[in-house]
């Protein structure tokens, strides 16, 4: 009897142990499943948040490249006009956009050479991004003294007085068409064509890229090009400035972004994100403009300007458009060509970054080639 009872007790203990073990295993499995679900859901949540941040950063960076002049809200000083500044007569002019897009009008100044000192040479001067015709106003006296007539205007979609469709900066894809319209104004319309037997295009930064493209397409109508601090590819300048903005702290460029929010932006974003920003920005420009293509870059057109002379001017440590951009353009351009290297850290015309006498000498030597 005792033996039978012991056996029964042992069986009961074994059964209880098995039940306890089963319950413990079930609890462990349940906890494991909960942990796995937590890890999966957390991973999915983090992935979604990362994607939202990445998409937001891509959109912000592209928008900033296109609209930075307005985002920075820089005020321009009232610096008069050629008459009030230098006593030089001028005329307000208005002419149509190149292909009549959106019935836009381009506005600027026509500053003719004096009758006593007219070389029948004209210059069309094109400003950079975030600037307007005033970027070239200080050149007026020098050009006038040299007997040169000047057309100085505000680009469409810029911060000046020309019409805008609020598309942001066009990085020469659009602006080169404004140049082509200006060329036709001076070469095919009276009284301008009477004094513009020779025509030189000059531009700074975005303007430099724009005059290169326009000159290649209208080589039969122009006689020379002076490109200051031009980019070979807008996308290369974008890439450079994305890292420049992030490295210096985005708040230093856009004051409305304050700490700690400026820390949310990556200092060194992955390459695929940067490439996406570049492609999106290019698409936004081209898709909102007629009669342009992604091939409308200075690098693709610079070799088509010859035999007309081209002068590149660039600072060795330009913070906005690297000096290497002009080197690339110079290497691809055909003769006659020259690269004037300015040894400083500025992103402005050589008139402002060197002495006026140096600029005058370069200008005179260039004109002799026309």
C-alpha positions in Angstrom: 0.0 0.0 0.0 2.8 2.4 1.0 4.6 1.6 -2.2 1.5 2.3 -4.3 0.8 5.6 -2.5 4.4 6.7 -3.1 4.1 5.8 -6.7 0.9 7.8 -7.0 2.5 10.7 -5.1 5.5 10.7 -7.4 3.2 10.7 -10.5 1.3 13.6 -9.1 4.5 15.5 -8.4 5.7 14.7 -11.9 2.4 15.9 -13.4 2.5 19.1 -11.4 6.1 19.7 -12.4 5.2 19.2 -16.0 2.3 21.6 -15.7 4.4 24.2 -14.0 7.1 23.8 -16.6 4.5 24.1 -19.4 3.1 27.2 -17.8 6.5 28.7 -17.4 7.4 27.9 -21.0 4.1 29.4 -22.2 4.8 32.6 -20.2 8.3 32.8 -21.6 7.0 32.2 -25.2 4.3 34.8 -24.6 6.9 37.3 -23.3 9.1 36.5 -26.2 6.3 37.1 -28.7 5.5 40.4 -27.0 9.1 41.4 -27.1 9.4 40.4 -30.8 6.3 42.4 -31.6 7.7 45.4 -29.7 11.0 45.2 -31.6 9.2 44.9 -34.9 6.7 47.7 -34.2 9.5 49.9 -32.8 11.6 49.2 -35.9 8.8 50.0 -38.2 8.0 53.2 -36.3 11.7 54.3 -36.4 11.8 53.5 -40.1 8.7 55.6 -40.7 10.1 58.5 -38.6 13.4 58.2 -40.5 11.7 58.3 -43.8 9.6 61.3 -42.8 12.7 63.1 -41.6 14.6 62.2 -44.8 11.7 63.3 -47.1 11.3 66.5 -45.1 15.1 67.2 -45.3 15.1 66.6 -49.1 12.1 68.9 -49.6 13.5 71.6 -47.4 17.0 71.5 -49.0 15.5 71.6 -52.5 13.2 74.4 -51.6 16.0 76.3 -50.0 18.2 76.1 -53.1 15.4 77.5 -55.2 14.0 80.2 -52.8 17.0 81.1 -50.6 16.9 84.8 -51.6 13.4 85.1 -50.2 13.9 82.8 -47.2 16.8 84.9 -46.1 14.8 88.1 -46.5 17.8 90.3 -47.2 17.0 94.0 -47.6 18.6 95.9 -50.4 19.8 99.4 -49.8 18.5 102.2 -52.0 21.5 103.0 -54.1 19.9 105.1 -56.8 20.3 104.8 -60.6 23.0 105.7 -63.1 21.8 109.3 -63.2 21.7 110.0 -59.5 24.9 108.0 -58.8 27.1 109.1 -61.7 25.3 111.7 -63.7 25.0 109.3 -66.6 21.8 109.4 -68.7 19.8 106.2 -68.9 16.4 104.9 -70.1 14.1 102.4 -68.4 13.4 99.6 -70.8 11.0 96.7 -70.9 11.0 93.8 -73.3 9.3 90.4 -73.7 10.7 87.1 -72.4 12.4 84.9 -75.1 9.6 82.6 -76.0 6.6 84.6 -74.6 6.3 82.3 -71.6 3.5 83.4 -69.3 3.7 86.8 -71.1 6.5 87.8 -68.8 8.3 91.2 -69.2 11.9 91.9 -68.4 12.8 95.3 -67.0 16.1 97.1 -66.8 18.2 100.1 -67.8 19.6 101.0 -71.2 22.7 103.2 -70.6 23.9 104.5 -74.0 27.5 105.7 -74.5 27.8 109.4 -75.1 27.7 110.6 -78.7 31.2 112.0 -78.3 32.7 108.7 -77.1 30.7 105.8 -78.7 32.7 102.8 -79.8 29.5 101.1 -81.1 30.2 98.3 -78.6 27.5 97.1 -76.2 27.6 95.0 -73.1 24.7 93.0 -71.6 25.4 92.4 -67.9 23.7 89.6 -65.9 23.5 89.4 -62.2 23.8 86.4 -59.9 21.2 84.5 -57.9 19.6 86.5 -55.2 20.8 89.7 -56.8 19.4 92.2 -59.3 20.7 94.9 -61.7 22.4 96.8 -58.9 25.1 94.2 -58.8 26.5 95.9 -61.9 25.7 99.5 -61.2 29.3 100.4 -60.1 30.6 99.2 -63.5 28.5 101.9 -65.2 31.1 104.7 -65.0 34.0 102.5 -66.2 32.0 101.2 -69.2 30.8 104.7 -70.0 34.3 106.1 -69.9 35.3 103.3 -72.3 32.6 104.3 -74.8 30.5 101.2 -74.1 26.7 101.2 -74.1 25.1 98.9 -71.4 22.0 96.9 -71.0 21.6 96.0 -67.4 18.4 94.2 -66.4 16.7 92.1 -63.7 16.2 88.4 -64.5 12.7 86.9 -64.6 11.8 85.1 -61.3 14.4 87.1 -59.5 14.3 89.6 -56.7 14.2 92.6 -59.0 11.5 94.4 -61.0 11.0 91.9 -63.8 7.9 89.7 -63.8 7.9 86.4 -61.8 5.9 83.2 -61.7 7.3 82.5 -58.2 9.3 79.5 -59.5 12.4 80.4 -57.6 15.9 80.6 -59.0 16.4 78.9 -62.4 20.2 78.4 -62.2 20.8 79.4 -65.9 18.3 76.8 -67.3 15.7 79.6 -67.4 17.9 82.8 -67.1 19.9 82.1 -70.3 16.6 82.6 -72.2 16.4 86.2 -70.7 19.9 86.8 -72.1 18.8 85.6 -75.6 15.8 88.0 -75.4 18.2 90.8 -74.5 20.5 89.9 -77.4 17.6 90.3 -79.8 16.5 93.6 -78.4 20.0 95.1 -79.0 20.7 93.4 -82.4 17.4 93.6 -84.1 15.6 96.7 -82.7 16.2 100.4 -83.3 17.8 102.4 -82.0 19.9 99.8 -80.2 21.2 98.0 -83.3 22.6 101.3 -84.5 25.1 101.4 -81.7 25.6 97.7 -81.0 27.8 96.7 -83.9 29.7 94.6 -81.4 28.1 92.8 -78.5 29.7 91.3 -75.4 27.9 89.3 -72.8 29.1 89.4 -69.2 27.6 87.8 -66.1 28.4 86.9 -62.5 27.9 83.5 -60.9 24.4 82.4 -62.2 24.8 85.2 -64.7 28.2 83.8 -65.8 26.6 80.4 -66.5 23.7 82.0 -68.3 25.8 84.1 -70.7 27.8 80.9 -71.6 24.7 79.0 -72.6 23.2 82.0 -74.5 26.4 82.8 -76.3 26.7 79.2 -77.6 23.1 79.2 -78.8 23.4 82.7 -80.4 27.0 82.7 -81.5 26.1 84.5 -84.7 24.7 87.5 -82.8 27.5 88.0 -80.2 31.2 88.8 -80.3 32.6 87.8 -76.9 31.8 86.5 -73.4 33.2 87.5 -70.0 32.0 84.9 -67.4 32.8 85.7 -63.7 32.7 83.0 -61.1 30.5 80.7 -63.3 29.5 77.2 -62.4 30.2 74.4 -64.9 27.2 72.5 -63.6 24.5 73.9 -61.3 24.3 70.6 -59.5 28.0 70.8 -58.6 27.3 74.2 -57.0 24.3 72.9 -55.2 26.2 70.0 -53.8 29.0 72.3 -52.6 26.6 74.7 -50.9 24.5 72.0 -49.3 27.5 70.9 -47.3 28.6 74.5 -46.8 25.2 75.4 -45.2 25.1 72.3 -43.0 28.7 72.6 -41.9 28.4 76.3 -40.9 25.1 75.7 -39.2 21.8 76.2 -41.1 20.8 79.0 -38.6 23.6 81.2 -39.9 21.9 81.3 -43.3 18.3 81.1 -42.3 17.8 83.0 -39.0 14.3 81.7 -38.5 15.7 78.3 -37.8 16.9 78.5 -34.2 18.4 76.0 -31.7 17.6 73.2 -31.0 15.8 72.8 -34.3 18.9 73.5 -36.3 20.5 70.4 -34.8 17.8 68.2 -36.4 19.5 68.6 -39.8 22.4 66.2 -40.6 25.9 67.6 -40.9 26.9 65.0 -43.4 23.9 63.5 -45.1 24.2 60.2 -47.1 25.1 60.4 -50.7 21.8 59.0 -52.0 19.9 61.8 -50.1 22.1 64.5 -51.6 21.7 63.0 -55.1 17.9 62.9 -54.6 18.0 66.6 -53.6 19.9 67.5 -56.8 17.6 65.5 -59.1 14.5 66.9 -57.5 15.8 70.5 -57.8 16.7 70.0 -61.4 13.3 68.4 -62.1 11.4 71.3 -60.4 13.2 73.8 -62.6 12.9 72.0 -65.9 9.3 70.9 -65.3 8.1 74.5 -64.7 9.9 75.9 -67.8 9.2 75.5 -71.5 11.9 75.0 -74.2 14.7 73.9 -71.8 16.4 70.6 -71.1 18.7 69.1 -68.6 21.5 69.5 -71.2 21.3 73.3 -70.9 24.4 73.6 -68.7 27.4 75.8 -69.2 29.7 72.7 -69.4 27.6 71.3 -72.3 27.8 74.5 -74.3 31.1 76.3 -73.5 33.0 74.6 -76.4 30.5 75.9 -78.9 31.3 79.6 -78.4 34.6 79.5 -80.4 35.8 81.3 -82.5 34.3 84.1 -80.3 36.7 84.9 -77.4 35.8 84.0 -73.8 37.3 85.3 -70.6 36.8 83.4 -67.3 37.3 85.3 -64.1 37.4 83.4 -60.7 38.7 83.7 -57.2 40.9 80.9 -56.0 39.0 80.5 -52.7 35.5 81.5 -53.8 33.2 80.2 -51.0 30.1 79.9 -53.1 31.2 78.5 -56.5 34.6 76.7 -56.3 37.4 77.8 -58.5 37.5 74.3 -60.0 34.3 75.1 -61.8 35.9 77.7 -64.0 38.9 75.5 -64.5 36.6 72.8 -65.9 35.0 75.3 -68.2 38.3 76.7 -69.3 39.7 73.2 -70.1 36.7 72.3 -72.2 36.4 75.7 -74.0 38.1 76.2 -77.4 40.4 79.0 -78.2 40.5 82.0 -78.0 40.1 81.7 -74.2 41.7 83.0 -71.0 41.3 82.3 -67.3 42.0 85.3 -65.0 42.7 83.9 -61.6 42.0 86.3 -58.7 43.8 85.3 -55.5 41.3 86.0 -52.8 38.3 84.5 -51.0 35.4 86.5 -52.5 32.4 85.7 -54.6 31.9 88.9 -56.4 32.9 90.6 -59.7 36.6 91.4 -60.3 35.6 95.1 -60.4 34.9 94.8 -56.7 37.5 92.2 -55.7 40.5 93.6 -57.5 41.6 97.2 -58.4 39.6 99.1 -61.0 42.8 99.6 -63.0 43.3 95.8 -63.2 39.8 95.3 -64.4 40.0 98.1 -66.9 43.2 96.6 -68.4 41.7 93.1 -68.7 38.6 94.6 -70.3 40.6 96.6 -72.9 42.8 93.6 -73.8 39.6 91.5 -74.2 38.0 94.1 -76.5 41.0 94.1 -78.8 40.2 90.5 -79.7 36.7 91.3 -80.9 
